[in-house]
Amino acid sequence: MRWATRAGVHIDRSACAWLIVRHLDPQAQFVFVSGPDEVPDDATAFDMRGAELGHHGSDCTFETILRRYDLADPVLWRIAAIVHEADLEDDHYDAPEAAGFDLILRALALAHTDKEVLSMTAPIFDAVYGYIRRSVIAGGTPA
């Protein structure tokens, strides 16, 4: 399936692309557009104005996707808190990791194409998922 999002990916869009590939559509292909009017007919839009899979209420797009697809994994919801804070900076969650994610994504976006950023951030999100999963299982920070 094809998925479309705004060009110039940042934390929410890169995290959503990872979420889509790892938990919804392993064969996902991503298209980067300037706006909603450029979304191909065969693509599902996310993280852009007017998209069903976008910011709704106080939720960032990552949270919207978790709700829309009933993904109740507590590890994904912890990642959602980090993504939310990095994207919205509204202190809704206690996520001190958000500032680091924000810096990394801004730096990567300046130096690489959107496709390259998604390729580079996927292993980071995989590793973060594994780390948080271990802490959830262990009931604290893993050694």
Disulfide bonds with the S-S distance in Angstrom:
none
